Amino acid sequence: MSRPLPFVFCLVFLVTATSHAHAWQVTREKDQMTDVSTVRACLKSSNSVIQAFPYSRGPTFAELCLSTKGNGKSAFIVVNQGQVQCNSFSSSVMTVRPDDEPAKTLECTSAASGRTEFGFFDDEDEAFPVIFSAKNLIRVQVPLYQFGLAVFRFNVEPPRLSRRLVGLSAHVCGTACAVC
């Protein structure tokens, strides 16, 4: 059973959706067995790449996702086709650059389920503040199998409204994230 969303949510959604940025797509779920709530917010990339066979079924987009479940959290990239090359058995990285700030290299790993279209940031306490520091644009360099390094752009304005929309506050991204 879902709870009604407050009026503030509706107002924030309208403001975010009418900007030139893509809006965060937010889902909220409650585990029926544990009553633990999950909030996931994903932002679709504003650009795409074209891959060779067997991933040549149109453009490849990415989504940047932030998720909280109980006291846990995760940040990850998912592509609509292809394989993100983040391995648990070797040192794999994705590079994140918020706005015109210096790029930050963050270690990543594959999904525990084995799904290759996902790349999870290893240290959420490091990833969340970098992502939330962006005012307009986040660029993420993602290693794709047989493609190399793809740079996906995510338009995030207005960031403060988006963070409130997601419900990810300072207790989620840690004290290092002063803007949350």
N, C-alpha and C positions, 0 to 999 in steps of 0.2 A: 504494500500500500504506500503510495507516494504522498508526500506532504505538499500542500499548496505553496507555490513560490511567492515570495513577498513582492509587493508593488515595485520596490527598488530594482529587483531583478528585471522586470519588464522594461523599466525606464532605461536601465543600463544596456539591455539587449538592443533596444531601438537606437540608442546613440552609437553603439559599436557597429551595428549592422548598416547604418547609413554612412559610415566613414568609408574612405577608399581602402581601408584595410579589410582583410578577411576577418570575420568574427570567430571567436573561440566557439567551438561546438562543445557544449557541456552535457554530460550525462551523469545522472545520479542514480545509484542503485543501492538497495539494501539486501544483504545476504539473508535469505529466509531462514537459514539454519543458525546463524550466529548473531543476527541483527547488526552486524558491522556494516557501516555505510561506505560506499566507494563513490568518489567524485573524480571524473576524468574530463579533462579539457584538451581538445585537439585543435590545432590551427593548420590549415592546408597551405602548402607552399604557393607562392605567387608565380613561380616559374616551374618548368619541367625539363627533363632531359630525354633524349631519344636514344634508346639502347638497341644493340644488335640482337639478332636471333639468339636465344628463344624468347627474349623479352621485348620484341618489336611490335607488340600489339597496341601501339599508340604511345602517347607521351607517358613518362614516369613522373608522377608527383610524389611528394613526401608530406607527411603530417608530423608535426612536433606535438607531442602529448605530455601532459603532466597529470599525475594520478595520485590520489591519496586514498588509503584504505585503513581505517582505524588510525593508529599512530604511524603507520608505514607510508612511504611515498616512493614514487618512481618517476623518472623522466626518460622518454624514449622517442626514437624516430621510427616511423613505419612507412614503407613505400608500397604503392599499389601493385607493382610487379618488380621482380628481380630479387637479388639477394644482398642484404647489408652484410658486409664482411667484418663483423665484430665477433671475435672468437674468445672463448673462455680459456683456450689452451695456448694462446699467444698474445702478445701485447698489441691490442687494437685500439685505435683512437678515432674520435670525431672531433673536429675543431669548430668552436662556436665563436662568432664575432657579433656582439651587440652593437648596433649603430656604427660609429666610427672609432670605437674603442679597440684596443689591441685584441687580437684573437686569443682564445684560451683553448688549449688542447686538453681534452678530457678522455679518459679511458672508457672503453665500452665493451660490452659483452653481448652475446646472442641470447635469445629467449630460452628459458629453461625447457619450453615445450619443443624446441627444435625448429620453430617457424623462422625461416631465414629472411623474411621481409621486415623483421624487427631488429633494432639495435638499441640496447639499453645503456644509459650512462651509468657507470659503476658507482659513482659517488654523488648521490642526489643532493647532499648538503653542499656540494661544490656546484652542481649543475643549476639548481633552482635560482640562486642569487645571480648567476651569469645571465640566465634567461630573463629574469625579472628586471635586470638593470637596463634592458633595451627600452628606448622611448618610442622608436619608430620601426626599426628593422633588426631582425636577427638573421644572420647567415650561418648555415650549418654545412660543413664539408663532410660528406658521408662517403665511405669507401663502398663502392658497388662492384660485385663480381663481374668480371669481363668488361667493365666500363672504366674503372679507375675511380678517381675522386670527383664526386658530383657536388656542386655547391647549390643548395636550395635556399631560397629567400622567403622569409616569413614577415609580412607586414603586421605589426602588433599595436598600432595606435588605436585608441588611446589606452596606454598600458595600465594606468591605475584603475580605470573602469573595468578592464578585462580581468585584472587580478581579483577585484571584489566580486565580479560575476562568477569566477571560478570558485571563490570561497577559500582560496589558498592564502593564508595570512602568515604573519611573522612566526607563529608557532609551527607552521608547516615548513617554511624555508629556512628557519633558523635565525639566530640573532645577527648573523653576518649580513643578512639581507635587510638593510635599513629602509629600503623603499617599499617593502611589503606592507 
